[in-house]
Amino acid sequence: MNESKMNRGLKNRHLQLISLGGVIGSGYFLGTGYVLEKAGPAAILAYLLGGVIVLCVMLCLAELAVEKPVSGSFVTYAREHISPTWACGVGWAYWTTWVAYVPSEMIAAGIIMNNFIPAVSQLWWAVFFGLLVTILNLFHVDKFGESEFWLSLIKIIALAAFSIVAALICLGLIGDQGYIGTKVLLGSGGFAPNGYWSIVLTMVIILVNFQGTEIIGLAAGECENPEKSIPIAVRNVTWRIIALYIIPISLLISILPWDKAGLDESVFAAAVTQYGFSGFGAFFAFVILTAAISCSNSGLYGAARALHALARMDMAPRTLGYINKNGMPSRSILVSICACWAVILLYSFDPDSALYTYLLAVSGFTGAIAWISICWSQYRSRKRMIALGTDKKLRYKTPFFPYVTLFGIWAQVFCLVVMVFEPELREALYAGIPMLIVPMAWYRLRQRRRATSAARALH
């Protein structure tokens, strides 16, 4: 259970694309229609604002991860700079988020494969992909990094290909529609057909989509040269996320009327299909399949590292802190994947299960809490170092401190407040709060009992 036993096999290129794996899942390709339906073309502003928040969080994480590159990241930082009780709540809530979200990606992959091969049910496909990501996670960490690198690269190439085709359609260089310009973009009620408040509401939803970038921090204990690779990865990943969301979606709403966007199929495939490029439908089915496997892969990685960190801090069964001969937290991985399979079975017996919906809704709240925890930890760490006069020793500093940090915290607190007043988002808040509070209450109660037992032993 020694940190040095972790295998530092992740290269810089692996680190940069692992976090993209968690961010660009099947939900991006299938769920963008919902975002456009809510905000129309103004959704672009929501993506930009969400991107700025991501940048703030990642800059805070970079300072912490370079100073102390441990596998466990923000859970460990929360214990050191906030409190052990808070760290226990955040760690378990974060683990629950991925345990709920990874099965949804496996089920999405199962549905896609069932369309291609109907003889095999979507449940068996989901179990097959569960086994696949388990095997990938149990190999040497460099093999996991390599698989995630190529899976993420496919998604990037697909979005680049879509952007090129969409731009050519918009300019009238391909297809029979001629020059489109802003006719489609502004043709169905203008830039903000549902008002500018819809930008705030969709930004909350978009922040759920952006969750996964923090996996960079969880991988810090397993990368070769953290003080060099983490700041580079943070910078590159942040701008790539903004580019991979802003550019394709800007072009998407320039060729597909926002009021025709829906959840029935990928809006990216629907957009180019209506201009005669029907082959894109099958191509994007393959890309969505890749995205689902990739997101499951990196999500399981994040869940296992968070559980391993909790075990090492005596906030989970200590046996889960075991590291195998490959330098992998194998027991944490197996427990996490078993929990994922349990959720898949729950879904298969009752697709309309309230518990499954409840678990999935948690990600909106717990993801924001994890990000707030990162910024809060960095704020308290830097303040303490300034008071001691040791901040000049930092190898990487979050720029424009404390403004970047405070913006990262309060922008997300604002998003959580918005969730209280929005009926559609309130469920996520109500689902998430117990996931945070229950582990905290359990930890405090256990610590009190231990203190009482120790006091009795002394007497």
Helices and strands as residue ranges (DSSP letters): G 3-5, H 12-23, H 26-39, G 40-42, H 43-67, H 73-81, H 84-116, H 122-138, H 141-170, H 197-210, H 215-218, G 220-222, H 226-255, G 258-260, H 267-273, H 279-312, G 318-321, H 330-349, H 354-388, G 391-393, H 403-421, H 423-458
